[in-house]
């Protein structure tokens, strides 16, 4: 039997606490540059991965949030620290939640950015439209690099600009089509609402005021399901608050880490 692959990853810095960066469905570990710099400067060890199917990591068949969480467990076994705080954005936040459900002993804390505990019914009209809007350009013959810049900017606030925003757009443009399709499907099939009441580690939920993909109201409600969780809504940003306002996002994260760890 073939041994399951360890996802490609990077380790930067040193410290007693390891911050594990989990990118969203549209991205890879390369777009966390501003966060890695800030976290390492603050004395944290940072582990950033390419989820299965992203970057150099092979895409498993089938792909799901659960499969990705299991891969994260294997990665933490070989590259994690004694205290791991998972920072999950969008799909990465779903993976972080499922990871806690699978191996809570490996997770010391959670920071959930622009995510949710479930996407509703996979056969729901909104969910089906979500998939159609994202794969229709591929079906029509466009490349990911051609149509994702416009899609991503629609997911951001109107004032989003700068090197971090450009880095997100450039990183997503290099994704493989099969990964893009698999990730979109995985998101709409995820349901982790059963995990929320079980979370008993320090947790921070960060929403974007203008986020239409993971609305602030949804994240605020999710926060109330997690005992002791904190909630912050970033003003003037959409789905990618950490790229749209990286300094503000980093300040929120570092303040939480200093207080709770």
Secondary structure as a PSIPRED ss2 file (coil, helix, strand):
# PSIPRED VFORMAT (PSIPRED V4.0)

   1 X C   1.000  0.000  0.000
   2 X C   1.000  0.000  0.000
   3 X C   1.000  0.000  0.000
   4 X C   1.000  0.000  0.000
   5 X C   1.000  0.000  0.000
   6 X C   1.000  0.000  0.000
   7 X C   1.000  0.000  0.000
   8 X C   1.000  0.000  0.000
   9 X E   0.000  0.000  1.000
  10 X E   0.000  0.000  1.000
  11 X E   0.000  0.000  1.000
  12 X E   0.000  0.000  1.000
  13 X C   1.000  0.000  0.000
  14 X C   1.000  0.000  0.000
  15 X C   1.000  0.000  0.000
  16 X C   1.000  0.000  0.000
  17 X E   0.000  0.000  1.000
  18 X E   0.000  0.000  1.000
  19 X E   0.000  0.000  1.000
  20 X E   0.000  0.000  1.000
  21 X E   0.000  0.000  1.000
  22 X E   0.000  0.000  1.000
  23 X C   1.000  0.000  0.000
  24 X C   1.000  0.000  0.000
  25 X C   1.000  0.000  0.000
  26 X C   1.000  0.000  0.000
  27 X C   1.000  0.000  0.000
  28 X C   1.000  0.000  0.000
  29 X H   0.000  1.000  0.000
  30 X H   0.000  1.000  0.000
  31 X H   0.000  1.000  0.000
  32 X H   0.000  1.000  0.000
  33 X H   0.000  1.000  0.000
  34 X H   0.000  1.000  0.000
  35 X H   0.000  1.000  0.000
  36 X H   0.000  1.000  0.000
  37 X H   0.000  1.000  0.000
  38 X H   0.000  1.000  0.000
  39 X H   0.000  1.000  0.000
  40 X H   0.000  1.000  0.000
  41 X H   0.000  1.000  0.000
  42 X C   1.000  0.000  0.000
  43 X C   1.000  0.000  0.000
  44 X C   1.000  0.000  0.000
  45 X E   0.000  0.000  1.000
  46 X E   0.000  0.000  1.000
  47 X E   0.000  0.000  1.000
  48 X E   0.000  0.000  1.000
  49 X E   0.000  0.000  1.000
  50 X C   1.000  0.000  0.000
  51 X C   1.000  0.000  0.000
  52 X C   1.000  0.000  0.000
  53 X C   1.000  0.000  0.000
  54 X C   1.000  0.000  0.000
  55 X C   1.000  0.000  0.000
  56 X C   1.000  0.000  0.000
  57 X C   1.000  0.000  0.000
  58 X C   1.000  0.000  0.000
  59 X C   1.000  0.000  0.000
  60 X C   1.000  0.000  0.000
  61 X C   1.000  0.000  0.000
  62 X C   1.000  0.000  0.000
  63 X C   1.000  0.000  0.000
  64 X C   1.000  0.000  0.000
  65 X H   0.000  1.000  0.000
  66 X H   0.000  1.000  0.000
  67 X H   0.000  1.000  0.000
  68 X H   0.000  1.000  0.000
  69 X H   0.000  1.000  0.000
  70 X H   0.000  1.000  0.000
  71 X H   0.000  1.000  0.000
  72 X H   0.000  1.000  0.000
  73 X H   0.000  1.000  0.000
  74 X H   0.000  1.000  0.000
  75 X H   0.000  1.000  0.000
  76 X H   0.000  1.000  0.000
  77 X H   0.000  1.000  0.000
  78 X H   0.000  1.000  0.000
  79 X H   0.000  1.000  0.000
  80 X C   1.000  0.000  0.000
  81 X C   1.000  0.000  0.000
  82 X C   1.000  0.000  0.000
  83 X E   0.000  0.000  1.000
  84 X E   0.000  0.000  1.000
  85 X E   0.000  0.000  1.000
  86 X E   0.000  0.000  1.000
  87 X E   0.000  0.000  1.000
  88 X E   0.000  0.000  1.000
  89 X E   0.000  0.000  1.000
  90 X C   1.000  0.000  0.000
  91 X H   0.000  1.000  0.000
  92 X H   0.000  1.000  0.000
  93 X H   0.000  1.000  0.000
  94 X H   0.000  1.000  0.000
  95 X H   0.000  1.000  0.000
  96 X H   0.000  1.000  0.000
  97 X H   0.000  1.000  0.000
  98 X H   0.000  1.000  0.000
  99 X H   0.000  1.000  0.000
 100 X H   0.000  1.000  0.000
 101 X H   0.000  1.000  0.000
 102 X H   0.000  1.000  0.000
 103 X C   1.000  0.000  0.000
 104 X H   0.000  1.000  0.000
 105 X H   0.000  1.000  0.000
 106 X H   0.000  1.000  0.000
 107 X C   1.000  0.000  0.000
 108 X C   1.000  0.000  0.000
 109 X E   0.000  0.000  1.000
 110 X E   0.000  0.000  1.000
 111 X E   0.000  0.000  1.000
 112 X E   0.000  0.000  1.000
 113 X E   0.000  0.000  1.000
 114 X C   1.000  0.000  0.000
 115 X C   1.000  0.000  0.000
 116 X C   1.000  0.000  0.000
 117 X C   1.000  0.000  0.000
 118 X E   0.000  0.000  1.000
 119 X C   1.000  0.000  0.000
 120 X C   1.000  0.000  0.000
 121 X C   1.000  0.000  0.000
 122 X C   1.000  0.000  0.000
 123 X C   1.000  0.000  0.000
 124 X C   1.000  0.000  0.000
 125 X H   0.000  1.000  0.000
 126 X H   0.000  1.000  0.000
 127 X H   0.000  1.000  0.000
 128 X H   0.000  1.000  0.000
 129 X H   0.000  1.000  0.000
 130 X H   0.000  1.000  0.000
 131 X H   0.000  1.000  0.000
 132 X H   0.000  1.000  0.000
 133 X H   0.000  1.000  0.000
 134 X H   0.000  1.000  0.000
 135 X H   0.000  1.000  0.000
 136 X H   0.000  1.000  0.000
 137 X H   0.000  1.000  0.000
 138 X H   0.000  1.000  0.000
 139 X H   0.000  1.000  0.000
 140 X C   1.000  0.000  0.000
 141 X C   1.000  0.000  0.000
 142 X C   1.000  0.000  0.000
 143 X C   1.000  0.000  0.000
 144 X H   0.000  1.000  0.000
 145 X H   0.000  1.000  0.000
 146 X H   0.000  1.000  0.000
 147 X H   0.000  1.000  0.000
 148 X H   0.000  1.000  0.000
 149 X H   0.000  1.000  0.000
 150 X H   0.000  1.000  0.000
 151 X H   0.000  1.000  0.000
 152 X H   0.000  1.000  0.000
 153 X H   0.000  1.000  0.000
 154 X H   0.000  1.000  0.000
 155 X H   0.000  1.000  0.000
 156 X C   1.000  0.000  0.000
 157 X C   1.000  0.000  0.000
 158 X C   1.000  0.000  0.000
 159 X C   1.000  0.000  0.000
 160 X C   1.000  0.000  0.000
 161 X C   1.000  0.000  0.000
 162 X C   1.000  0.000  0.000
 163 X H   0.000  1.000  0.000
 164 X H   0.000  1.000  0.000
 165 X H   0.000  1.000  0.000
 166 X H   0.000  1.000  0.000
 167 X H   0.000  1.000  0.000
 168 X H   0.000  1.000  0.000
 169 X H   0.000  1.000  0.000
 170 X H   0.000  1.000  0.000
 171 X H   0.000  1.000  0.000
 172 X H   0.000  1.000  0.000
 173 X C   1.000  0.000  0.000
 174 X C   1.000  0.000  0.000
 175 X C   1.000  0.000  0.000
 176 X C   1.000  0.000  0.000
 177 X H   0.000  1.000  0.000
 178 X H   0.000  1.000  0.000
 179 X H   0.000  1.000  0.000
 180 X H   0.000  1.000  0.000
 181 X H   0.000  1.000  0.000
 182 X H   0.000  1.000  0.000
 183 X H   0.000  1.000  0.000
 184 X H   0.000  1.000  0.000
 185 X H   0.000  1.000  0.000
 186 X H   0.000  1.000  0.000
 187 X H   0.000  1.000  0.000
 188 X H   0.000  1.000  0.000
 189 X H   0.000  1.000  0.000
 190 X C   1.000  0.000  0.000
 191 X E   0.000  0.000  1.000
 192 X C   1.000  0.000  0.000
 193 X H   0.000  1.000  0.000
 194 X H   0.000  1.000  0.000
 195 X H   0.000  1.000  0.000
 196 X H   0.000  1.000  0.000
 197 X C   1.000  0.000  0.000
 198 X C   1.000  0.000  0.000
 199 X C   1.000  0.000  0.000
 200 X C   1.000  0.000  0.000
 201 X C   1.000  0.000  0.000
 202 X E   0.000  0.000  1.000
 203 X E   0.000  0.000  1.000
 204 X E   0.000  0.000  1.000
 205 X E   0.000  0.000  1.000
 206 X E   0.000  0.000  1.000
 207 X E   0.000  0.000  1.000
 208 X E   0.000  0.000  1.000
 209 X C   1.000  0.000  0.000
 210 X C   1.000  0.000  0.000
 211 X C   1.000  0.000  0.000
 212 X C   1.000  0.000  0.000
 213 X C   1.000  0.000  0.000
 214 X C   1.000  0.000  0.000
 215 X C   1.000  0.000  0.000
 216 X H   0.000  1.000  0.000
 217 X H   0.000  1.000  0.000
 218 X H   0.000  1.000  0.000
 219 X H   0.000  1.000  0.000
 220 X H   0.000  1.000  0.000
 221 X H   0.000  1.000  0.000
 222 X H   0.000  1.000  0.000
 223 X H   0.000  1.000  0.000
 224 X H   0.000  1.000  0.000
 225 X C   1.000  0.000  0.000
 226 X C   1.000  0.000  0.000
 227 X C   1.000  0.000  0.000
 228 X C   1.000  0.000  0.000
 229 X C   1.000  0.000  0.000
 230 X E   0.000  0.000  1.000
 231 X E   0.000  0.000  1.000
 232 X E   0.000  0.000  1.000
 233 X E   0.000  0.000  1.000
 234 X E   0.000  0.000  1.000
 235 X C   1.000  0.000  0.000
 236 X C   1.000  0.000  0.000
 237 X C   1.000  0.000  0.000
 238 X C   1.000  0.000  0.000
 239 X C   1.000  0.000  0.000
 240 X C   1.000  0.000  0.000
 241 X H   0.000  1.000  0.000
 242 X H   0.000  1.000  0.000
 243 X H   0.000  1.000  0.000
 244 X H   0.000  1.000  0.000
 245 X C   1.000  0.000  0.000
 246 X H   0.000  1.000  0.000
 247 X H   0.000  1.000  0.000
 248 X H   0.000  1.000  0.000
 249 X H   0.000  1.000  0.000
 250 X H   0.000  1.000  0.000
 251 X H   0.000  1.000  0.000
 252 X H   0.000  1.000  0.000
 253 X H   0.000  1.000  0.000
 254 X H   0.000  1.000  0.000
 255 X H   0.000  1.000  0.000
 256 X H   0.000  1.000  0.000
 257 X H   0.000  1.000  0.000
 258 X H   0.000  1.000  0.000
 259 X H   0.000  1.000  0.000
 260 X H   0.000  1.000  0.000
 261 X C   1.000  0.000  0.000
